[in-house]
């Protein structure tokens, strides 16, 4: 497969005299009027701004992927753009200078040959409008020639001359392609076809980031009075700083703090570039960001542009190392806020002003009517409230260095867990029913003692009775499960409450839990859940702080009964959620006044 990319900018002038070969797996020429005019406009704009362009500046076309094959360059990708350049040069040779490019520029126009369409190559050398309808390739080639002819109609002789000279400039302020030579890797035709396929389904590692890197390094050229060592040192500096940024972004705790998308960035610095150029995630143009940087580097010095990249990235690092910013910004990004807008606001405000802005943004996302949220109808809103509750609970301990792990949160699947189990969630599949019985039995006799009758005999009378029933039920008939299930739930749910609580689907009975843990104990009683969750936490599995607090009853005013999740537990939990968010300024203080009065 591909080794490290060997990318370098090469002038169009350096392509003169070369022989290019279009293999059979390539389709014919298909560029339309808009694409051709955009290319002409971009080159014209580049030359029009030549006086403002740094000496090392150049206009860079998108990649040309090639492989040396029998003395010719096989075009793996980029033939549409290369063919258009050929037609432009052919037009200017015939209609403008009226002599060969070899006579005018000491090198002939490069040649294009087609493996399965030799007539198309011949037609390119002598474009004839009368034959354009006889072949689809001829049609598009002729249309391109007409588009180019029309575009140059309002250009005088000198303007055409300027255009041609900038297009074929040898060094400074030239038009270049990103040259990607895969000859070393391309030992057979199958590899070239594989590369072509992967490029065209978006899997080739020819990312905007790699192209931009080649662009930056290619812009560094000898300055007056400076030797090659100076150029090499400057390139090494940018390459090293680039690697440092990429290495930081490869750390998942940092990456998932600032990124909430679904696109898999192989080179994560590309995300920074996309943000800087406001690329929409659904934008079809594969090289949108590269083109934006290419145009910027026409007008601005490379040092200035690279400094802007470093400053943009540094802002994220500053946020990451500020505990308040890390949590507030992390929450906003995780709940869909625009990262670019956060960057813009940060640039315009002092740190204290920016923090107030963040609090205001979080308040906009928060609801004061937490009591009315219902499981099944408001799951996204409930999940948002519980996430914010966990984050602010961590921040409320200023002496702690604990941070909410957005990487674990975003990489996992998170359920809204009913603390007090609901009847409708009883296991129905035999395998789940047996696992449920084992979990409950393990609660009584210990994980490693599940087959030891002696362990059951050592239990107090009430526990021994129910544990014996469970053990016997492990060899149960499916029709018997409901009876033992009801007995177990009755044993654990003996409290002053009868039946299922009215607020069973309210946030006071819900907490965040990873789906793996949640589904492993399908609707187990409260103390069984408690034991499993605390065991997971002890073993290093990420359990959100407030979820753990629920199961140790940290929010409850009474600790005399760890067997049940009762009404007073739910009330105190709800009160803690609302008070935490109100004290932080995320919801109105009035949202908790009723709770305070009820508990006086």
Residue pairs with C-beta under 8 A, 6 or more apart in sequence:
1 185
2 182
2 185
2 195
2 204
2 205
3 184
3 185
5 180
5 205
5 206
5 210
6 180
6 181
6 182
6 184
7 63
7 178
7 179
7 180
7 210
7 211
7 213
7 214
8 178
8 179
8 214
8 218
9 58
9 60
9 176
9 177
9 178
9 179
9 214
9 215
9 218
10 176
10 177
10 179
11 58
11 168
11 169
11 170
11 171
11 174
11 175
11 176
12 85
12 167
12 168
12 174
12 175
12 176
12 177
13 105
13 107
13 168
13 169
13 170
13 174
14 170
15 85
15 110
15 177
16 101
16 105
16 107
16 108
16 109
16 110
16 168
17 107
17 108
17 110
18 73
18 110
18 111
19 71
19 72
19 73
19 110
19 111
19 113
20 66
20 72
20 73
20 74
20 75
20 79
20 82
20 110
20 111
20 112
20 113
21 69
21 72
21 73
21 74
21 75
21 113
21 114
21 115
22 75
22 79
22 112
22 113
22 114
22 115
22 117
23 74
23 75
23 76
23 115
23 189
23 192
23 193
24 115
24 116
25 193
25 196
26 75
26 79
26 196
28 117
28 120
28 136
28 137
28 140
29 79
29 80
29 83
29 120
29 137
29 140
29 141
29 144
30 80
30 140
31 80
31 83
31 84
31 140
31 144
32 140
32 143
33 143
33 147
35 80
35 84
36 84
36 144
36 147
36 148
36 151
37 147
37 151
39 61
39 81
39 84
40 88
40 148
40 151
42 59
42 295
43 59
43 163
43 166
43 167
43 175
44 163
46 53
46 59
46 166
46 173
46 175
46 298
47 162
47 163
47 166
47 173
49 298
49 299
50 166
50 173
52 299
53 173
53 298
53 299
54 219
54 300
54 301
54 302
55 172
55 173
55 221
55 223
56 172
56 219
56 220
56 221
56 223
56 302
57 172
57 173
57 219
57 297
57 298
57 299
58 172
58 173
58 174
58 175
58 176
58 218
58 219
58 298
59 166
59 174
59 175
59 176
59 294
59 298
60 175
60 176
60 177
60 178
60 215
60 218
60 294
60 297
61 81
61 85
61 175
61 176
61 177
61 178
62 78
62 81
62 177
62 178
62 211
62 287
62 290
62 291
63 77
63 78
63 177
63 178
63 179
63 180
63 206
63 211
64 75
64 77
64 78
64 81
64 82
64 177
64 178
64 179
64 180
65 75
65 76
65 77
65 78
65 180
65 182
65 195
65 199
65 206
66 73
66 74
66 75
66 76
66 78
66 179
66 180
66 181
66 182
66 183
67 73
67 74
67 76
67 181
67 182
67 183
67 186
67 192
68 74
68 181
68 183
69 186
72 113
74 186
74 192
75 82
76 182
76 186
76 192
76 195
76 196
76 199
77 195
77 196
77 199
77 200
77 204
77 206
78 177
81 177
82 112
82 177
83 112
83 124
83 141
83 144
84 144
85 167
86 109
86 110
86 112
86 124
87 124
87 127
87 141
87 144
87 145
87 148
88 148
88 167
89 101
89 109
89 167
89 168
90 109
90 124
90 125
90 127
90 145
91 145
91 148
91 149
91 152
92 160
92 163
92 164
93 99
93 100
93 101
93 109
95 149
95 152
96 152
96 157
96 160
96 161
96 164
97 104
97 164
100 108
100 109
101 107
101 108
101 109
101 168
102 108
102 109
105 168
111 121
112 121
112 124
113 121
114 120
114 121
117 137
119 135
120 135
120 137
120 138
120 141
123 131
123 135
123 137
123 138
123 141
124 141
127 141
127 142
127 145
128 142
129 142
129 146
131 138
131 142
132 138
132 139
132 141
132 142
132 143
133 139
152 160
152 163
155 163
166 173
166 174
166 175
167 175
168 175
169 175
171 221
172 221
176 218
178 211
178 214
178 215
180 206
182 191
182 192
182 195
185 191
186 192
186 195
195 204
198 204
199 206
202 286
205 266
205 267
207 265
207 266
207 267
207 270
208 270
208 273
208 274
208 286
208 287
208 288
208 289
208 290
209 267
209 269
209 270
209 273
210 267
211 287
211 290
212 270
212 273
212 289
212 290
212 293
213 239
213 242
215 290
215 293
215 294
215 297
216 238
216 242
216 297
216 302
216 305
216 306
217 235
217 238
217 239
219 297
219 302
220 231
220 234
220 235
220 238
220 302
221 231
222 228
222 230
222 231
223 230
238 306
241 306
241 310
242 269
245 269
245 272
245 309
245 310
245 313
246 267
246 268
246 269
248 254
248 313
248 317
249 255
249 268
249 269
249 271
249 272
250 268
252 407
252 411
253 405
253 406
253 407
254 316
254 320
255 268
255 407
256 406
256 407
256 409
256 410
256 411
257 319
257 320
257 326
257 329
257 330
257 333
257 406
257 407
258 271
258 316
258 319
258 320
258 333
258 339
259 265
259 268
259 271
259 333
260 333
260 334
260 336
260 339
260 410
261 271
261 281
263 281
265 271
269 313
270 289
272 309
272 312
272 313
272 316
273 289
273 293
273 309
274 289
275 312
275 339
275 340
275 343
276 308
276 309
276 312
277 288
277 289
277 292
277 293
278 340
279 288
279 289
279 292
285 291
293 305
296 305
297 305
312 343
315 343
315 346
315 347
318 325
319 325
319 326
319 329
319 346
320 326
322 351
323 395
323 401
323 403
324 355
324 395
325 354
325 355
325 358
326 403
327 391
327 392
327 394
327 395
327 403
327 404
328 355
328 358
328 359
328 362
328 391
329 342
329 358
330 391
330 404
330 406
331 362
331 387
331 388
331 391
332 342
332 358
332 361
332 362
332 365
333 339
333 342
334 387
334 406
334 409
334 410
335 365
335 384
335 387
337 361
337 365
345 354
345 357
346 354
349 357
359 584
359 585
359 586
362 388
362 586
363 585
363 586
363 587
365 384
366 384
366 385
366 388
366 581
366 586
366 587
367 373
367 381
367 385
367 587
368 587
368 588
368 590
368 591
369 591
370 385
370 507
370 574
370 577
370 578
370 581
370 587
370 591
371 506
371 507
371 574
373 381
373 382
373 385
373 506
373 507
374 505
374 506
375 382
375 416
375 418
375 505
375 506
375 510
376 505
379 416
382 416
382 507
382 510
383 414
383 416
383 512
385 507
385 577
385 581
386 416
386 507
386 510
386 511
386 512
386 544
386 546
386 577
387 409
387 512
388 581
388 586
389 546
389 577
389 580
389 581
390 404
390 512
390 544
390 545
390 546
390 547
391 404
392 580
392 581
392 584
392 586
393 545
393 546
393 549
393 580
394 400
394 402
394 403
394 404
394 545
395 584
396 580
402 545
405 542
408 542
412 514
412 515
412 516
412 542
413 514
413 515
413 516
414 512
414 513
414 514
414 515
415 512
415 513
415 514
415 515
415 518
415 519
416 510
416 511
416 512
417 510
417 511
417 512
417 513
417 518
417 529
417 547
418 425
418 504
418 505
418 509
418 510
418 523
419 509
419 510
419 511
419 526
419 529
419 550
419 551
419 565
419 570
420 501
420 504
420 509
420 526
420 564
420 565
420 570
421 489
421 523
421 524
421 525
421 526
421 529
422 500
422 504
422 505
422 523
423 489
423 500
425 522
425 523
426 482
426 485
426 523
427 433
427 435
427 436
427 481
427 485
427 522
427 523
430 478
432 522
433 478
433 481
433 485
434 474
435 520
435 522
436 485
436 521
436 522
436 523
436 524
437 470
437 473
437 474
437 476
437 484
438 450
438 474
439 520
439 521
439 524
439 528
439 532
440 470
440 488
440 524
440 525
440 528
441 450
441 467
441 470
441 471
441 474
442 450
443 527
443 528
443 531
444 455
444 456
444 459
444 463
444 466
444 467
444 470
445 452
445 455
445 456
445 459
445 467
446 455
449 455
453 471
456 464
456 467
456 468
456 471
457 464
459 467
462 491
466 487
466 488
466 491
469 484
469 487
469 488
470 484
470 488
473 480
473 481
473 484
476 484
488 525
489 525
492 525
492 526
492 527
492 528
492 563
492 564
493 525
493 564
494 564
495 561
495 563
495 564
495 566
496 566
497 564
497 566
497 567
501 509
501 567
501 570
503 509
503 570
506 570
506 574
507 574
507 577
508 570
508 571
508 573
508 574
509 565
509 570
511 544
511 546
511 547
511 550
512 544
512 546
512 547
513 533
513 543
513 544
513 547
514 541
514 542
517 532
517 533
517 536
517 541
517 543
520 532
521 528
521 529
521 532
524 532
526 551
526 563
526 564
526 565
527 562
527 563
529 551
530 551
530 552
530 562
533 543
533 547
533 548
533 551
534 548
534 551
534 552
536 543
537 543
537 548
549 555
550 573
553 559
553 562
553 569
555 569
555 572
555 573
555 575
555 576
556 568
556 569
556 572
556 573
557 568
557 572
558 568
571 595
571 598
571 599
574 595
575 592
575 595
575 596
575 599
578 587
578 591
578 592
578 595
579 592
579 595
581 587
582 588
582 589
582 591
582 592
